[in-house]
Amino acid sequence: MSTAAPSPADIQEEGASTLGVGIPQVTARAKVLGRAVYAGDIRLPGMLHAKVLRSPYPHARIVAIDTAAARALPGVRAVLTGDDAPAQLWGAHHKERAVLARGVVRFCGEEVAAVAAVSEEIARDALDLIQVEYEELPAILSIDEALDEEAPPLHPGRADNIGHEIRFERGDVDAGFAAAHLVHEATYTTHSQYPGYMEPMATVAALDPDGRLVLWTSTQAVNLVRLQVAATLGLPVSRVRVVQATTGGGFGGKIVEDDNQLVAGLLALKTGSPVRLVNNRLEDFQACCASVPERITLRLGMDREGLIVAKEVRILAECGAYAGLAGDVMHVSAMRSDNMHRNGNVRSHATLVYTNNPPRGAFRGFGGTQMQFALNSHIHNMAGQLGLDPVEVHVRNALKAGDVSVHGWQIGSTGLVECLQQATEAIGWTRKRQRPKDRGVKRRGVGVAGAMHVSGNRTIGNWDGATVVVRLNEDGRVFVISGECDMGQGANTMMSQIVAHELGLPLSHVHVLAPDTDVAPFAVGTLASRVTMSAGNAAIQAGRKVRDALFALAAPRWGVAPEALSIAGGAVHVTADPAQRATLAELARQAVWRHGGGGIQVEGRWDPKTVMHDADLFGNVAAAYSYAAQAVEVEVDTETGRVTVLDSYVADDCGKALNPIAIHGQTNGATVQAFGWALYEQLHYENGRLANGNFADYSMATADAVPMLRGGFVESNDPNGPYGAKGASETAILPGAPAIANAVEDAVGIRIRDLPITPEKVLAALRARQQEEPRHA
């Protein structure tokens, strides 16, 4: 007689481990019941509402600003301009951007003035009363214009419009190309993608009774925000407190590149009152850093068997008016994909260029999407010329576990080959490639792509670790205190699962506190898919320290050694005699009320044994490397040019699936974002002005454009990961666009190298091919 397996809810209630079990996120109930408190929900006594006046020009000199009428409007408490803001500039690497523009605006949407009033309506009315006299200046709106030798530099003190440059070479690239059987070169262009999170950027800023600045904000990195706000507003870092409010998505756009927290903080300091600043959707489109557009020229050499013997990359990347994190994104594009393959001959030259377009920056995949589009498209094309299956080319070139890449990356685990096999088998790859080609109006094709990403990244500074504090309360339940941010990806659930597992507790008995720089240990934040790796390992350390402390307390009760004890079901017991037990609540109270007591609160620390890259960009920067592959089937309508994704399967090497439901959710979300980038999303500018800054005109992939999303895991069990796990939030976005482009070529024989793959581009390419065919007949 069979019995039904216990449900996730039963497992959580009984205290059995939830590791590897698909469970809802611990934040889910608060969100679906409407109880979660986002920054925009916060209301404080005497709170003012802020709005920002933005530049209508991509480049102009500010001749004069008249704020008298706005200041006189009843209900207005402050009107600030660049003259009222600190002179200190801000930025991730280059300190080049003002809190409010001073003297000149460099992109349409730049912050010029800020208003705080007793209501949002009055604040908006006040914006209309601010009179700004501009002298419009010539705008540089493309990379080619910016690099023209006669182009004036956008920033004073610079000789040109180059914001950052990367050059490196490994091996003998020229000899590699000379020995290659096939050399192929092509140029690919990728465009900016808006993060599209549900919750626009928001901050509430206030002064506490001691005059310290407190920010409740939507962010991925509370400590990075605190450092930036303190440095820019001229405050000691200890005089700034940042608390993460519930965050409705980030996708890289809420790391530290937004002016929202600085403007809210400045208004709170000037007025002495709490200030709420929430972007509407248009303002968020204008203020948020979309992904970095790049022009990639890739030259690849292969031998007859499809082994890559040489690779050369030239990248022109556009950061917009301010560099922000765009240089770091370009860095990833320039070199990360080199570490997928065994090729030892690589050369790269990447240039970051200023324009008068809005700033570009971090986005899910962080530069990997751009380069993987070019590389996977290239591999598909060259495999065809060699008469090989592109999957076989990937497999033959893939680095194996134990290998060291051309840049010194130590591959502890890899499931790339298994991901390719899983995805292609699921979609019927071999059978569908061998079927006769469609000749009708609607034609089908299949495509595949592989990719890699990091799980952590020792590049911000020489530390990529985490600290997690676990406090045992007198009722036997625990608090987890961390500075790592959950913006919907499941960090809180992951840490809860780990601590509950180590202490034998039901998941409901573990509570993760909101990141708060006053009480949480320092944390880098949620970026580079690092939280599961670093915070997960730190949580294991903290959980085990609590367990050891409990064993040390309990052992004298029964006259046994700590090693003779076990922990489960919310209690410690003698392993050989489970009847001899004490609940965690009993032991927690004992830990307080005794000589030398005071309770159990421990700290777990973990820092990967990685190596920060040197001046030549050589070093093992991540504790683990994640892999993914995607296979798709598309249908191309040759009369309309429309591309429809009929089927998709993403295989994700996540090391170990700690929570399959959460990882499937992340994979599906990443897949849909990739569909949007490949086929639909495009920011339209007219003379530097955004023309589609809303969800009605900015086309994202909706339910009717997405097939039933399918996917699976490859559990490579990384030796450095917590229980073998790796990051699983970003890798799945990387292969989508090239897989679709490859499937389009398989369907109708055209290669689109300029994203997005719009109907207009498909029809133009089909016409061009038809015009070429008679010449080759």
C-alpha positions in Angstrom: 0.0 0.0 0.0 1.5 3.4 -1.0 1.2 6.6 0.9 1.2 10.1 -0.5 4.4 12.1 -0.2 4.3 14.9 2.4 3.4 18.3 1.0 5.8 21.2 1.3 3.5 22.7 3.9 3.7 19.5 6.0 7.4 19.4 5.7 7.7 23.0 6.9 5.4 22.4 9.8 7.1 19.3 11.0 10.5 20.8 10.8 11.9 18.3 8.2 14.5 19.9 6.0 13.1 21.8 3.0 16.5 21.7 1.1 15.7 20.5 -2.4 12.0 20.8 -1.8 9.8 23.1 -3.9 8.3 25.6 -1.4 6.7 29.0 -1.7 9.0 31.9 -0.9 8.8 33.0 2.7 7.8 36.5 1.6 4.9 35.2 -0.6 2.1 35.4 2.0 2.8 39.0 2.9 2.9 40.0 -0.7 -0.3 38.2 -1.9 -2.2 39.5 1.1 -1.1 43.1 0.4 0.7 43.3 3.7 4.2 43.8 2.3 5.4 47.4 2.9 7.1 48.9 -0.1 8.9 52.2 0.1 6.0 54.0 -1.5 3.6 52.6 1.2 5.5 54.2 4.0 3.7 57.1 5.7 5.4 59.2 8.4 3.9 62.1 10.5 4.5 65.4 8.7 5.7 63.7 5.5 6.2 65.7 2.4 5.9 64.5 -1.1 8.7 65.2 -3.7 8.8 65.5 -7.4 11.7 66.2 -9.8 11.9 68.5 -12.7 13.8 66.9 -15.5 15.6 68.3 -18.5 13.6 68.4 -21.8 16.9 68.6 -23.8 19.6 66.0 -24.3 22.3 68.7 -24.1 21.8 72.3 -23.0 23.3 75.1 -20.9 21.2 76.2 -17.9 21.1 80.0 -18.4 18.8 80.8 -15.5 16.3 79.1 -13.2 13.4 81.1 -11.6 11.8 79.2 -8.7 10.0 82.2 -7.1 6.5 81.2 -8.2 7.0 77.6 -7.2 8.3 78.6 -3.7 5.3 80.9 -3.3 2.7 78.2 -4.0 0.8 77.3 -0.8 1.9 73.9 0.5 5.4 74.0 -1.0 8.1 73.5 1.6 11.2 73.4 -0.5 12.4 74.0 -4.1 16.0 73.0 -4.7 18.2 73.5 -7.7 21.9 72.7 -8.4 22.9 75.7 -6.4 21.3 74.2 -3.3 22.8 70.8 -3.7 26.3 69.7 -2.7 29.1 70.4 -5.1 30.3 66.8 -4.6 29.7 64.8 -7.7 28.7 61.1 -7.6 29.1 58.0 -9.7 30.2 54.3 -9.4 33.8 54.9 -10.6 33.9 58.4 -12.2 32.6 61.1 -9.9 31.0 63.1 -12.6 27.2 63.5 -12.0 25.5 66.2 -9.9 22.6 65.5 -7.6 20.8 68.3 -9.4 22.3 69.6 -12.6 24.7 72.5 -12.3 25.3 74.7 -15.3 24.6 72.1 -18.0 22.3 69.1 -18.6 23.7 66.1 -20.6 20.7 64.0 -21.2 17.0 64.3 -21.6 15.5 63.5 -18.2 18.4 64.7 -16.1 17.4 66.1 -12.7 17.3 69.9 -12.7 15.2 70.8 -9.7 13.4 69.1 -6.9 10.2 70.1 -5.0 8.9 69.0 -1.6 5.3 69.8 -0.8 2.5 68.7 1.5 0.9 66.7 -1.3 2.0 65.1 -4.5 -0.5 67.1 -6.5 0.9 70.4 -5.1 4.5 69.2 -5.8 3.5 68.5 -9.5 1.9 71.9 -9.8 5.0 73.5 -8.4 7.1 71.9 -11.1 5.0 73.6 -13.7 5.8 77.0 -12.1 9.6 76.6 -12.2 10.9 78.6 -15.1 14.2 77.3 -16.7 16.0 79.2 -19.5 18.1 76.8 -21.5 20.6 77.4 -24.3 20.3 74.2 -26.4 23.7 72.7 -27.3 24.5 70.3 -30.1 23.8 66.7 -28.8 26.0 63.7 -29.5 23.5 60.8 -29.9 25.5 58.0 -31.4 28.8 56.2 -30.8 30.1 57.3 -34.3 29.4 60.9 -33.5 31.1 60.7 -30.1 34.2 59.2 -31.6 34.5 61.7 -34.4 37.8 63.4 -34.0 36.1 66.8 -34.1 33.5 65.9 -31.5 33.7 68.0 -28.4 34.1 66.1 -25.1 30.9 65.8 -23.0 32.8 66.2 -19.7 35.2 69.0 -18.8 38.8 67.9 -18.4 38.5 65.1 -20.9 40.3 65.1 -24.2 37.7 62.8 -25.9 34.5 60.9 -25.2 36.1 57.7 -24.2 35.0 56.7 -20.7 36.9 53.5 -20.3 39.0 51.2 -22.4 40.0 47.5 -22.0 42.8 45.7 -23.9 44.2 42.3 -23.3 45.7 39.4 -25.3 46.5 35.8 -24.3 48.5 33.3 -26.3 49.4 33.9 -30.0 46.2 35.1 -31.6 47.7 35.7 -35.1 49.3 32.3 -35.2 45.9 30.8 -34.2 44.1 32.5 -37.0 46.9 31.5 -39.5 46.4 27.8 -38.5 42.6 27.9 -38.6 40.7 26.0 -41.3 37.8 28.5 -41.1 37.9 32.2 -40.0 34.6 34.1 -39.7 34.1 37.7 -38.8 30.8 39.6 -38.3 29.5 42.6 -36.4 26.5 42.4 -34.1 24.6 45.3 -32.5 22.6 45.0 -29.3 20.2 47.6 -27.8 19.1 48.9 -24.4 16.5 47.1 -22.4 14.5 48.7 -19.6 14.4 46.5 -16.4 10.6 46.5 -16.4 10.2 45.8 -12.7 6.7 46.1 -11.3 7.7 48.7 -8.6 9.2 52.0 -9.8 12.1 53.4 -7.8 11.0 54.8 -4.4 12.6 56.3 -1.3 11.3 57.8 2.0 13.9 59.9 3.7 13.7 61.3 7.2 15.8 62.6 10.1 15.7 60.5 13.3 15.6 62.2 16.7 19.4 62.5 16.7 19.4 64.2 13.3 20.7 61.1 11.4 19.5 60.6 7.9 17.3 57.5 7.5 16.3 56.1 4.1 13.7 53.4 3.5 14.3 52.5 -0.1 13.9 50.0 -2.9 17.4 48.7 -3.4 19.6 45.7 -4.1 22.5 47.0 -2.0 21.8 48.9 1.3 25.5 49.4 2.1 26.4 50.7 -1.3 23.5 53.2 -1.1 24.7 54.3 2.4 28.2 54.8 1.2 27.1 56.8 -1.8 24.6 59.0 0.0 27.1 59.8 2.8 29.9 60.7 0.5 27.7 62.8 -1.8 25.7 64.6 0.8 28.8 65.2 3.0 27.8 63.1 6.0 29.8 60.7 8.1 28.7 57.2 7.0 27.6 56.5 10.6 25.1 59.4 10.2 23.3 57.6 7.4 21.0 54.6 7.9 19.5 52.7 5.0 16.7 50.2 5.4 15.6 48.0 2.5 11.8 48.2 2.1 10.1 45.4 0.3 11.5 45.6 -3.2 9.4 44.8 -6.2 12.1 43.7 -8.6 15.4 45.1 -9.5 17.1 43.1 -12.3 20.3 45.2 -11.8 18.5 48.5 -12.1 18.4 49.2 -8.3 22.0 48.6 -7.3 23.4 52.1 -6.9 23.0 54.1 -10.1 19.8 56.0 -9.4 19.6 59.6 -8.2 16.3 58.9 -6.3 17.9 58.3 -2.8 20.2 61.3 -3.1 17.4 63.7 -4.0 15.1 62.4 -1.3 17.9 62.6 1.3 18.8 66.1 0.3 15.2 67.3 0.6 14.9 65.7 4.0 18.0 67.4 5.2 16.9 70.8 3.8 13.3 70.6 5.2 13.9 68.6 8.4 10.8 66.7 7.5 10.2 63.2 6.1 10.1 63.2 2.3 8.6 60.6 0.0 9.9 60.4 -3.6 8.3 57.8 -5.8 8.9 57.7 -9.6 5.9 57.4 -11.8 6.5 55.0 -14.8 7.7 57.7 -17.2 10.0 59.1 -14.6 11.4 55.7 -14.0 12.0 55.1 -17.7 13.9 58.4 -17.8 15.9 57.9 -14.6 16.6 54.2 -14.5 19.8 52.9 -16.2 18.7 50.5 -19.0 21.2 47.9 -20.3 24.3 48.9 -22.2 24.0 48.9 -26.0 27.0 47.4 -27.7 28.4 47.0 -31.2 30.5 43.8 -31.2 32.8 42.7 -34.0 33.7 39.1 -33.4 36.4 37.2 -35.4 36.6 33.5 -34.7 38.9 30.8 -36.0 38.2 27.1 -36.0 39.9 23.9 -37.2 38.2 21.3 -39.4 36.7 19.6 -36.3 35.1 22.8 -35.0 37.7 23.5 -32.2 38.1 27.2 -31.6 41.8 28.1 -32.1 41.6 31.9 -32.1 39.2 34.6 -31.0 39.3 38.4 -31.4 36.7 40.8 -30.1 36.2 44.5 -30.6 33.5 46.3 -28.7 32.1 49.8 -28.8 29.8 50.2 -25.8 27.7 53.3 -25.1 27.3 54.5 -21.5 25.2 57.5 -22.2 25.9 60.8 -20.4 27.5 59.2 -17.3 29.6 56.1 -17.0 28.1 54.5 -13.9 28.6 50.7 -13.9 28.7 50.6 -17.7 32.4 50.0 -17.8 32.0 47.0 -15.5 29.3 45.7 -17.9 31.6 46.1 -20.9 34.3 44.3 -19.0 32.1 41.3 -18.7 31.2 41.4 -22.4 34.9 41.7 -23.3 36.1 38.6 -21.5 33.6 36.4 -19.6 32.6 34.2 -22.6 36.3 33.4 -23.2 36.1 31.2 -20.1 33.5 28.8 -21.7 36.0 27.3 -24.1 39.5 25.7 -24.1 40.9 28.2 -26.6 44.1 29.8 -25.4 44.4 32.5 -28.0 42.1 35.5 -27.3 42.4 39.2 -27.9 40.0 41.9 -26.9 39.7 45.7 -27.3 36.6 47.3 -25.7 35.8 51.0 -25.6 33.2 52.7 -23.6 31.8 55.9 -25.2 29.9 58.9 -23.8 26.9 60.3 -25.6 24.0 62.6 -24.7 21.7 59.6 -24.3 20.4 58.6 -20.8 23.0 56.7 -18.7 23.2 53.0 -19.2 24.3 50.4 -16.6 23.6 47.2 -14.8 21.0 44.7 -16.0 20.4 41.1 -15.4 23.1 39.1 -17.1 25.4 42.2 -16.8 27.1 42.2 -20.2 26.9 38.5 -20.8 23.7 38.8 -22.9 25.4 41.1 -25.4 28.4 38.9 -26.0 26.6 35.6 -25.9 24.3 36.9 -28.7 27.4 37.4 -30.8 29.3 34.3 -29.8 26.4 31.8 -30.1 25.3 33.3 -33.4 28.9 32.9 -34.7 29.2 29.3 -33.5 25.9 28.4 -35.3 27.1 30.0 -38.5 30.5 28.4 -38.5 29.2 25.0 -37.5 27.0 25.2 -40.6 30.0 26.1 -42.8 31.9 23.1 -41.4 29.0 20.7 -41.8 28.7 20.2 -38.0 25.9 20.3 -35.5 26.4 23.5 -33.4 25.7 21.4 -30.3 28.7 19.3 -31.1 30.8 22.4 -31.6 29.8 23.6 -28.1 30.5 20.2 -26.6 33.9 19.8 -28.2 35.1 23.3 -27.0 33.5 23.2 -23.5 35.8 23.5 -20.5 35.5 20.6 -18.0 35.5 20.6 -14.2 39.1 20.9 -13.0 40.1 23.0 -16.0 41.6 26.5 -15.7 40.5 29.0 -18.3 42.5 31.3 -20.4 42.0 34.1 -17.8 42.8 31.9 -14.8 39.2 31.0 -13.8 39.2 27.6 -12.0 36.2 25.6 -13.1 35.1 23.6 -10.0 31.9 22.4 -11.6 30.2 22.6 -15.0 27.0 21.2 -16.4 27.2 23.0 -19.8 27.4 19.8 -21.8 24.6 18.3 -19.8 22.5 21.4 -20.2 22.9 21.3 -24.0 21.9 17.7 -24.1 18.9 18.2 -21.8 17.6 21.2 -23.7 18.0 19.7 -27.2 16.5 16.3 -26.3 13.5 18.1 -24.7 12.8 20.0 -27.9 13.4 17.2 -30.4 16.5 18.9 -31.8 17.9 16.1 -34.0 14.5 15.1 -35.5 13.4 18.7 -36.2 16.7 19.7 -37.8 16.5 16.7 -40.2 12.9 17.4 -41.2 12.3 18.8 -44.7 12.4 22.6 -44.8 9.0 24.4 -44.9 8.2 26.1 -48.2 4.9 27.7 -47.2 4.2 31.2 -45.8 4.9 30.1 -42.2 8.2 28.3 -41.7 9.6 26.6 -38.6 13.1 26.3 -37.3 15.0 25.4 -34.2 18.0 27.1 -32.5 20.2 26.5 -29.5 22.7 28.5 -27.5 24.8 27.9 -24.4 26.1 30.4 -21.8 28.0 30.8 -18.5 27.8 33.3 -15.6 29.5 33.8 -12.3 28.4 33.0 -8.8 30.0 36.0 -7.1 32.7 38.3 -8.5 35.7 39.6 -6.7 36.0 42.8 -8.6 34.4 45.6 -6.6 37.2 45.2 -4.0 39.2 42.4 -2.5 36.3 40.9 -0.6 33.3 39.0 -2.0 32.1 37.4 1.2 29.1 37.6 3.5 28.4 37.8 7.2 25.2 36.3 8.6 24.1 36.7 12.2 21.7 34.2 13.8 20.0 35.0 17.1 18.2 32.3 19.1 15.1 33.8 20.8 13.6 32.6 24.1 10.8 30.9 22.3 13.2 28.7 20.4 12.7 30.5 17.1 15.5 32.4 15.4 16.2 35.7 13.6 18.6 35.8 10.7 20.3 39.2 10.3 22.0 40.0 7.0 22.7 42.9 4.8 22.0 40.9 1.6 18.8 42.1 -0.2 15.9 40.1 -1.4 14.2 41.9 -4.3 12.0 38.9 -5.2 14.6 36.4 -6.2 14.3 34.4 -3.0 17.4 35.3 -0.9 15.3 35.3 2.3 13.9 31.9 1.5 17.3 30.5 0.8 18.8 31.7 4.1 15.7 30.5 6.0 16.0 27.1 4.5 19.6 26.8 5.4 19.3 27.9 9.0 16.2 25.8 9.5 18.0 22.8 8.0 21.1 23.3 10.3 18.9 23.7 13.4 16.2 21.1 12.6 13.5 23.8 12.8 10.3 24.3 10.8 10.8 27.0 8.2 8.1 29.1 9.9 10.3 29.4 13.0 13.0 31.2 11.1 12.6 34.9 10.3 15.0 37.0 8.1 15.1 40.6 9.2 15.0 43.4 6.6 18.5 44.6 5.7 19.3 47.6 7.9 22.7 49.2 7.9 22.3 50.1 11.6 22.1 46.5 12.7 23.1 44.2 9.8 26.7 43.3 9.1 28.3 44.9 6.0 27.2 43.3 2.7 28.1 43.9 -0.9 24.5 43.4 -2.0 22.5 41.4 -4.5 24.5 41.4 -7.7 26.6 39.0 -9.7 24.5 36.1 -8.6 26.5 36.0 -5.4 24.0 35.8 -2.6 23.3 32.0 -2.6 27.1 31.4 -2.8 28.3 33.9 -0.2 25.4 34.4 2.1 24.4 30.7 1.9 27.8 29.6 3.0 27.8 32.2 5.8 24.4 31.0 6.9 25.7 27.5 7.2 28.5 28.6 9.4 26.2 30.6 11.6 23.7 27.8 11.9 26.3 25.3 12.9 27.7 27.7 15.5 24.3 28.0 17.1 23.9 24.2 17.0 27.3 23.8 18.7 26.4 26.3 21.4 23.1 24.4 22.0 25.0 21.0 22.3 27.5 22.6 24.7 24.6 23.7 26.9 22.6 20.5 26.7 25.4 17.9 27.1 25.8 18.3 30.9 22.1 17.6 31.4 22.6 14.0 30.5 26.3 13.6 31.2 27.2 13.0 27.5 29.6 14.5 25.1 28.3 17.1 22.7 29.1 14.7 19.9 26.5 12.3 21.3 23.7 14.8 20.6 21.4 15.4 17.6 19.0 18.3 16.8 15.6 17.9 15.1 12.0 18.9 15.5 12.9 22.0 17.4 14.7 20.1 20.1 18.1 18.7 21.1 18.2 15.0 22.1 20.6 12.2 22.9 21.1 10.4 19.7 21.0 7.0 21.3 18.0 7.8 23.5 15.7 10.4 21.9 13.5 10.5 25.0 16.2 12.5 26.6 15.5 15.8 24.9 15.2 19.5 25.6 13.4 22.0 23.3 15.3 24.9 21.8 13.1 27.2 23.8 14.2 25.6 27.1 17.9 25.8 26.0 17.5 29.4 24.8 16.2 30.5 28.2 19.0 28.5 29.9 21.5 30.4 27.7 20.2 33.7 29.1 19.6 33.0 32.7 22.9 31.6 33.9 26.2 33.0 35.1 28.0 34.3 32.0 24.8 34.0 30.0 23.0 36.5 27.9 21.7 34.3 25.1 23.0 32.8 21.9 23.8 35.2 19.0 26.5 34.1 16.6 28.1 35.3 13.4 28.9 33.2 10.4 31.4 34.6 7.9 32.5 33.2 4.6 34.8 34.7 1.9 35.6 32.6 -1.2 39.2 31.7 -1.9 39.0 33.6 -5.1 41.7 35.9 -6.6 41.0 39.5 -7.7 42.2 40.0 -11.2 45.5 41.8 -11.7 46.3 44.7 -14.1 46.2 42.2 -17.0 42.7 41.1 -15.9 44.0 37.6 -14.9 42.6 36.0 -11.8 40.0 33.5 -10.5 37.3 36.0 -9.7 34.4 33.8 -8.7 33.9 30.8 -6.3 31.8 29.0 -8.9 30.5 29.4 -12.5 27.0 28.7 -13.6 25.9 27.4 -17.0 22.7 27.2 -19.0 21.5 26.2 -22.4 18.3 27.0 -24.3 16.7 25.3 -27.3 13.8 27.0 -29.0 11.5 26.4 -32.0 10.1 29.4 -33.8 7.7 30.1 -36.6 8.5 32.8 -39.1 5.7 34.3 -41.1 7.3 35.3 -44.4 4.5 37.6 -45.3 4.4 39.7 -42.1 8.0 39.0 -40.8 6.6 38.1 -37.4 8.6 35.6 -35.4 6.7 33.5 -32.9 8.4 31.3 -30.3 6.5 28.0 -30.3 8.5 26.0 -27.8 11.4 26.7 -25.4 13.3 24.6 -23.0 16.0 26.1 -20.7 18.4 23.8 -18.8 20.1 25.5 -15.9 23.2 24.3 -14.1 22.4 25.7 -10.7 24.8 23.3 -8.8 22.1 22.0 -6.5 18.5 23.1 -6.6 17.8 24.2 -3.0 14.3 25.3 -3.9 13.1 24.0 -7.4 10.0 26.2 -7.4 12.1 29.4 -6.9 14.7 28.4 -9.5 12.0 27.6 -12.1 10.5 31.0 -11.3 13.8 32.8 -11.9 14.5 30.8 -15.0 11.0 31.5 -16.5 11.3 35.2 -15.7 14.8 35.4 -17.3 13.5 33.5 -20.3 10.7 36.0 -20.9 13.0 38.9 -20.5 15.2 37.3 -23.1 12.2 36.9 -25.5 11.4 40.6 -24.9 15.0 41.7 -25.7 15.3 39.5 -28.7 11.9 40.3 -30.3 9.9 43.1 -28.8 11.5 45.6 -26.5 13.1 48.7 -27.9 13.5 52.2 -26.4 12.6 54.7 -29.1 14.3 58.1 -29.0 13.6 61.2 -31.2 16.5 63.6 -31.1 17.5 62.2 -27.7 14.0 62.3 -26.2 12.3 59.1 -25.1 9.1 58.5 -27.1 7.8 55.4 -25.5 8.3 55.7 -21.8 5.3 53.7 -20.7 4.1 50.1 -20.8 1.5 50.9 -23.4 4.1 51.9 -26.0 7.2 50.0 -24.8 6.4 46.4 -26.0 7.4 43.7 -23.6 6.7 40.0 -24.0 3.2 39.4 -22.8 1.4 36.1 -22.1 0.1 35.7 -25.7 3.7 35.9 -27.0 5.2 33.3 -24.7 4.7 29.5 -25.1 4.4 27.1 -22.2 7.8 27.6 -20.5 9.7 24.4 -20.0 12.9 23.8 -18.2 15.0 21.6 -16.0 18.1 21.6 -13.8 21.5 20.1 -14.1 22.9 19.6 -10.6 26.7 19.7 -10.9 27.2 20.0 -7.1 29.9 22.7 -6.9 32.6 22.0 -4.3 32.5 25.6 -3.1 28.7 26.1 -3.0 26.4 25.7 0.0 25.4 22.0 -0.3 26.7 22.2 -3.8 24.5 25.1 -5.0 25.4 28.0 -7.3 23.7 31.2 -8.4 20.5 30.7 -10.4 18.9 34.1 -11.2 20.9 35.4 -14.1 22.4 32.6 -16.3 19.1 31.7 -17.9 18.7 35.1 -19.6 21.9 34.7 -21.6 21.1 32.1 -24.3 17.6 33.3 -25.3 18.3 35.9 -28.0 21.0 33.9 -29.9 18.8 30.7 -29.7 16.0 32.7 -31.3 18.3 34.2 -33.9 19.7 30.8 -34.8 16.1 29.4 -35.1 15.1 32.2 -37.4 18.1 31.4 -39.7 17.2 27.7 -39.6 13.6 28.5 -40.6 14.1 31.0 -43.4 17.8 31.2 -44.0 18.5 34.8 -42.9 20.9 35.9 -40.2 19.7 38.9 -38.1 22.7 40.5 -36.3 21.0 43.6 -35.1 18.6 43.2 -32.2 15.7 43.3 -31.8 14.5 40.9 -34.5 11.6 42.9 -35.7 9.2 42.0 -38.5 10.6 44.9 -40.5 14.2 43.5 -40.3 13.0 40.0 -41.1 11.2 41.2 -44.2 14.1 43.4 -45.3 16.5 40.4 -45.0 14.1 38.2 -46.9 13.9 40.7 -49.7 17.7 41.1 -49.8 18.1 37.4 -50.0 15.6 37.1 -52.9 17.5 39.8 -54.8 20.7 38.0 -54.2 19.4 34.6 -55.3 19.3 35.3 -59.1 22.9 36.4 -59.1 24.0 33.1 -57.6 21.7 30.9 -59.7 
